[in-house]
Amino acid sequence: MARTKKRPDYLNLPFEVHYEQMWSYGYELIYPSGTRPQTPEDYIGVIYSTSKAYGATYRSENAHNGSLIFLLTNGVGDFQPDWLEFLGDDNLDVESQEYKKFNIVDGEFVLGEDIDEDELDDYDYGDSFQFHCFEDAADDCLVLDADKSRVVVDREGYRLAEDYTHMDESPIFTFAEKDAKKIKLSTKNSQEITKKIANYFNDLRKQN
């Protein structure tokens, strides 16, 4: 008698999630040429950019922490959580760039008034930070069992052909609502992003 092949436990295996399009926000520090900035005050400001990211892909190890179910029921929050790893994107299309002053206020990075580019003296570029925003981003597919069979599905768990049509009449995984309610994973909002950039300057002070 032929053995029935056991279906992988997709809900507890590494997966990738692919986003067709999402917003991305960049912060690139600038400082006077020939100087070595050590504090926020040593910087001229920051180049703040708004971009569209196309074909962004993220990965979760999904090691029995329920992250796949969490993503499908709660999303990921506004910005990249710790349990989701950024793998790359196909293209980053810059929509706008602004030169801004900034301050660190109560442990947060705060954008200030505009800087007139025409009045800038020579400057160099410092470190930069890029953050994709998941708000209003639509994932177009998931890759389950990412290290082995790499099965491509939609949000409902239906296997997808190359033209994104369903290959089967039923999804390859299901889960109960009660199971989803038990899963509590971290998410990040804009305040946590501003704190993360502010912490960069705290670390800079410690190094110097």
PyMOL commands that set and color helices and strands:
alter all, ss='L'
color gray80, all
select helices_A, chain A and resi 10-12+40-42+67-74+117-119+177-182+190-207
alter helices_A, ss='H'
color red, helices_A
select strands_A, chain A and resi 15-32+45-60+85-88+91-105+108-114+123-144+151-153
alter strands_A, ss='S'
color yellow, strands_A
deselect
rebuild
show_as cartoon
